[in-house]
Amino acid sequence: MPISRLFRTASFKLAAAYVLLFGASVAVLAAIVYLTATAALDRQERTRLHAEATALRAEYRRGGFEKLMEEIHSRQRADLVGGLDYTVVAASGVRQFGNIPALKLQSGWSRVKGPPDGDEPPGHRERLLVYSVQLSPGLWLQVGDDIGKDVLVGKAIMATSGWVLLVIVTLAIAGGIVLSASVLSRIDGITRTAEAIIEGDIGRRVPMRGVDDDIDRLSATLNRMLDRISSLMGALRQVSRHIAHDLRTPLGRLRQGLDEARSNATTLDQYERAVESAVGETDQILETFAALLRIAEIESGTRRAGFRAVDLSALALQIGQTYVPAAEDAGKQLSLAIAPGVTVDGDRELLAQLLVNLIENALRHTQDAAGILVELAAGRGAPVLAVSDNGPGIPGEERDRVIGRFYRLERSRATEGSGLGLSLVAAVADLHRAELVFADRAPGLAVSIVFSERAGTARPLTEMRAAASRRVPMLASLASLLGSGRPAATAGEKPGV
């Protein structure tokens, strides 16, 4: 891997920025430590010299010059204070004792350089801090100490800080290179996967290390996206095959009818019948395409922007009552059990289409004298709209397939329809963040639409299933009505409507 690529990675740049920031922090900290340490040493030195000068001045006042010199010699012999320098100077400037370089006679502090005393680096002079105090009008005392060691401590602090900074920078650069190489290799894996997919290998997935870090989570998200894209592409291919298969028959009949009319029709009446048949076939094809376009529009989610509060009770009651005569004409019994005051946030037109499709499916695929129940239950703030019957039902292994486009059970091949009714129902339910649930009636089938507790807020899938399973037994309480041919009473409706 070229080293120049490592230096251009975001991780290395981030590490470099961190090194600069941390290095500046170390430098500032080192300066603070240096200033604090040297200031502390200076205060300690000044306190020591001031205390020594005060003590010697007290001795001078008690015993005069002789007592002062005796005390100085005693301290130098005993080395009680760590080798301080003492000088006694007359007011005229004549040195009486000591070897501190000549200073201006004034009370207070002075700094001066003197001859080396052996503890300085080669070529350096001794650096003294001197405190001067006047003992009498004609006599001055100077007490000094070598502060070269304080300077050495400061230099040691700065040198140590420099080494620490160097080590930190070196380790940070090395860590940045290692981190960049690791991140770059994983990003290269994502890039290779993307390139493979571009070349047509749609089954390729981003490799993961299983460490649950940011890149692994990103890889998992990308893999889920790729799975979804692959699923959609598979569905698109399936839909294309189904469109070709399901439209081939009506198109073939249309062409055959027109060809027969062209070859055999000799009267105006024969031509009219051929045209009517062609129009009927064309209408069926157009209805199929209209259903596909409607499903695509619903799945795009654009209709959600127009959601309003919908009185689902009134809507279900209106549609159910509309289909009661149609059911009777078909020799079947449609019953209603609609809870009042149920409102959801949604698209009234699409919800109406959903219920119409469920009722028509039940009417189309049940036997004569079958009972059909349309129920709306309020529940605990999560409405459930269900259409159930005591017909042949749908086998369990087929339930996930019947919501697919153009999918039809074998026994339904001879009935009218394009196999898009439940596909549209599933799309409308998904748009409203509701769940489509199938349940056995034994015999028969209950199809439930479980809405979320609050409009626009989806509940967990397991909770929705639990809610649906709690409400499905409510249908069983009306099972006898489905078989007996006696309609159920609805809210605000007399029995038998």
N, C-alpha and C positions, 0 to 999 in steps of 0.2 A: 504494500500500500504506500503510495508516494507520501513523503512527509509533508509536502506542501498542501496536500488535501487535508491533513490533520490540522494544520495551522489555520485553514479557512473554515473549519467546522464551527458551528454555533457553540458547541460545548467547550471547545478550546478557547474561543473568544470570551466566553463566560468565565472560564477558569482564569484567563489572563486578567480580566477586569477584577475578579476577586483577589488575585495576587496583588495588583496595584493598590486596591483598596486596603487590603490587609497589610501590605508593606508600608503604606502611609500611616496606618494605625500603629504599627510597631515603631516606626520612626518617631511619631508624636509621643508614644509611651516612653520610648527611650529618652527623649528630651526631657520629659516630665520627671522621670526617675533621676536623670543626671542633675537637673536643677534642684530637685528636692534633696538628693543626697549631698551635693556640694553645699547647699544652703545649711543643711543640718550640721555638717562638719564644721562649717564656718562659725555657726552659732556656738557649737561646743567649744571650739578653739578660743573664741572671744570670751566666753564665760570663764574658761580656765585661766586665761591671761589676766582678765580683770580681777578675778579672785586672788591670784598670786600677787598682783601689784597692790591690792588693798591690804593683804596680810603683811606684806613687807613695809608698807607705809605705817601700819600700826606699830610694827616693831621699831621703826625709826622714831616714832613719837614717844615710845616708851624708853628707849635707851640710846638714842642718837645715832651718829654715823657708825660708831664701833659696833653697836648692837645690830645695825642693819647689815654690815659686812659679815659679822659673825653668822647671822642667819642665812645670808646668801651662800657663804662657804659651806655651811652645814647642809643646806639643801643640795648643793652641787655634789658634795661628798656622798650623801645618802641617795642622790638621784631620785628623790621622792616624787618629783613631778614630771619625770620623763625627759630630762635633759633640756630644760629651758635655758635660754640665753638671758644674761643680766648685764646691764650697763648702768653705771652711775656717772652722771655728767654734771659739771659745775655750770652755773648760769653763764659763765664766760665762754663755754664750749669746750673747756679742758676736760678730757676723759679722766675720771677718777678710778674707774674699774670697768672691765668688760671689753667685748670685741664686736658689739653690734655696730655696723657701719654708721657713720655720722648722719644724723637726722636733724631736721629743724625742730627746735625745742618748742613743742606745743602739746597741750593735753589732748589725748585721744589716740586714734589709730593711724598707723602708717604701714605701708608695704615697701620693702627694700630687698635688693639682691645683695648677697654677700658671697664670700669665698666658699667653695664647696667644703663640706665636712665629711665627705666619704660615702654618703648614701644617695647621691645624685647620679643620674646617668652620665657617662663620659661627655665632657664638653659643656656641661650645664652647671650653673651656679646655684647656690642655696637661695631659696625664696623664703623670706621671713615676714611674719605678721607681728608688728610691734605695738605695744600699748605703753604710752608715756604718761607719767603722773608727776606732778611737782611735789617734792617732799618739803621744801622750804624755799624762801625767795632766792636762795643761791644754789639750790641742789635739785636735780631731776633724776628720776628712776625710770629706766626703760626695760620692759620685760618682753622678750620675743620668743617665737617658736617657729620651727621649720614647717611650712605648709606644703612642701613639695609632695608629701604623702597624700594630701587631700587631692592635689592635681592628679596624682597617679590613680587614685580611686575613681575619679571622674573619667579618666581615659580608659580605665578597665571597664567601666560601665558602658561607655560608647563602643569599645572594641567588642565586648560580649554581645551587645545589641546588634552590631554589624554582622557578627557571625550568625546570630540567631536569624536575622533577616535573610542572610544569604542561604542558610539551610532551608528556611521556609519557602523562599522563592524557588530554590532548586526542586524541593519536594512537590511544590504546587505545579511547576511546569511539567515534572515527570507525571504527576497525577493527572494533569490536564491532557497530556499525550495519551496515557493509558485509557482515560475515560473517553476521549475523542475517538480512539481506535475502536473501543467497544461499541459506542453509540453508532459510529460510522458503519461498522460491520452489520449492525442490526438494521440501520436505514438502507444499506445496500441490499439486505434481504427483502425489505419491502419494495425497493425499486425493482429488483429482479422479478418479484412476484407480479408487480404491475406490468412490467414489460412482457412477461409470459402471457398475462391475460390479454394484453393488446395484440399479441401474436395469435390469440385464439384459444389458449389453454384456460378456459373459463373455470375449470375445476381446481386451479392452483390456489393455495391459501398462504397467507403470511405466516412464516414460522414464529413460534412462541417459545420462550424459555421457561415459563411457569413460575416466574419470580414475582408476579403481580406488581410490577412497577409501571411507570407511565407508558413506556413503549409497549409493554405487554398488553396494557389496557387499550392502547390505541390499536394494536394488532388485532385484539379480540373484536373491537368495534368494526374495523375494516373487514374482518372475516365475516361478521354478521351481515355487514352491508353487501359483501360479495355473495353470501348465501341468499340474501333477499333478491339481489339482481339475477342470480342464477335461477331462483324460483320463478321470478317474473318472466324471464326469458323462456323457461320451460312452459309456463302457462301460456305465453304468447304463441309458442310453437304449437301447443295443444289446441289453442283456440283457432289458430290458422288451419290446422288439420280438420277440426270440427266444422269450421265454416265451409271449407271445401267439401267436406263429406255431406253436411246437412243441406247445403244449398245446391249441391249437384243434382239431387233428386227433383226439387221443384223446377230448377232451370232445365233439366232434361225433359220433364213433363211439358214445360212451356214450349220448348223447341219442337217436341214431338207433336203437340197439339197444333202449333202453327204450321208445321210441315204437312200434317194431314189435311188441314184446312186448305192449304195451297194446292195440294194434289187432288183432293177428293171433293171439296165443297163445290156445289154447283148452284145452290140457291142462296138467297139473301138470309134466310132463316139459319142455314148451316153456318154461314159466315158470322152471324151475330152470336150464335152459341160458341163458336171458336174464340171470338173476341172476348166474350164474357169469361170464358175459362182462362184465357191468357191474363185478363185483368185480375182475376182471383189469385192466380199463381203469383203475379207480380206484387199484389198487395201483401201476400204472405212473406215474400222475400223482403219487401220494404219494412214490414213489421219486425222482422228479425234484425235487420240493420238498425232500425230505430231503437230496439231494445239494447243492442250492443252499445250504441252511442249514449244511451241514457245511463247504462251501467258505468261507462267510462267517465261520464260527467259526474256521477255520484262519487266514484272512487277518487276523482281529482280533489275532492274536498271543497270545491268552490261554493257549493250550496250551503256550507256551514255558516258562511258570513251572513246569510239571510235568516238565521234561526230566530224564531219568536216563540212565545208561550203558546202552546197548542192545547186546547181542551180535548184530551184524548178520549174522555168518556163520551162526549157528544159526537166526536168523529166516528168512534167504533160503533156507537148506537145507530148513527145515520147509515153507515155502510152496511151493518148487519141487517137492519130492517129492509134495506134495498134488496138484499139477496134472499130474504125469506121467501118471497113468491117464486123466484127462480129455482130455489131448492125444491119447493113443493112441485113445481112443474117437472122437475127431474126425478120426482118420486123419492125425495130425501127430506130429512127434517133438520132445519137449521135453528138452533136455540141460542139465546143470548144471556150472558150473565155479566153485566157491565157495572162496575162500581162507580158511583157518582163522584164528580169533583176531582178526577185524576187529571193532572196537568203536567206536561213535559215541555222541555225546551227543544224545538226542532222545526222541521219543514213539514207543514201540513200536507202539501201535495204528495211528498214522498212517503209520508206515513200512511196516507190513504192508499197509495199504490202498493205498499207493503201488505196491508191488510187485504186488499182486493186480491193480490196474488195468492196469499195463503188460503183464502176462502175458495177461490176458483180451483186451486190445486186439490183441495179437499173434495169439492164437487166433482171434479173431473176423474179423480182416481179412487173413488169409493163405489161400492156396489149399490144396487137399488135398495131403497128403504134404509139406507145408512143414516146414522145420526151424527150431526156436526155441531160442535159447541164453540162459540166465540166468547172468550172470557177476558175481562180486564180486572185485575186485582191491584189494589193500591199498595198493599204490603206495608212495610215500615219505611215509607218514603222512597221505595224503589219499585216503580210500577212494573207489572208483568202482563203483557198482552199475549194471549195464547189462543190457538185454533187447534182443536182436537177432534178426532173422529174415531169410529169403531170399524174402520176399513181394514185393508190388508197391511197397512203400515209400510215401513221401510226397514229392510234388514240392517242390523247394527253395523256390518262391515261396509255398507253402502252410504252411510249417513255423511261421511266426510266428502264423498264424491258428488252427492246430488246437488251441492251448492256450486259445483264447477259449471262452467258455461257449456251448453249443449249436451250435458250428461243426462241420460235418461235411463231408467230401469228397463230391463228387457220386456217386462210385461206392459210397459207404457209406450212401446215403440209404435203401436197401432193407433194411439190416441193423438188428438190434435196437440199442437204446441211445438216449441223450438228447444225446450230444455233450458230456458233462460229465466224462468219464473223465480226459482229459489236463488239463483245467482243475484238477481236484482234485490230480493229480500235480504240476502247476506250483505250486499253493498249498502243498502239503506240502514241496516242495523249497525254496521261498522261506522257509517257516517255519524250516527247518533250515539256512538260509544256504548252501544248495547250489545248483548250477546245473544246469538241464535242457538237455542238449546233444543235438541230432540229427545223425547222421552217415550218409552213404550206405554201403550194403553192396555195391551193384552186383552182383546185384540185392538188394533188401531194405533194411532200415533198422535202425540201432542207436540206441536211446534210452538215454543215460547220465545218471546222477545223480552229479555230482561234488561230494563233500562238502569242507568246508574242512579244512585241516591240523589245526586244533585246534577242539574243540567250542565253538561259540559265537563263533568268530572267522572272519570272512569274508575270503577272499583277493581280490586284484584280479581283475576279470573276465577280463583277458587271460591271467593266469596260470592261471585255471581252464580256459580254453579250451585253452591249451597242454597242461595236464595231461590233459584229455580226449582231445586229438588224439594224445598219446603212447600212451594206453591203447587207443584204438580199434583200432590195428593188432593188438593182442593178440587181438581177436575174429577177425581174419582167419585166424589160425593154427588156429582151430577151424571154419573155414568148411566144410571138407570133411566135418566131422561133421554139420553141419546138412543137407547135401545127401545124405549117404550113409545116413541113418537109423540111425547108430550113436551112442549117447549117449556123452557125455564123462564121464570119471571125476571125482568130486569128492573133497574132503578127507574121509577117513574113510568113503568110499562105494565099493562095488565097481562096476566098469564094468557098464553096462547097467541100473542102477537108474533 
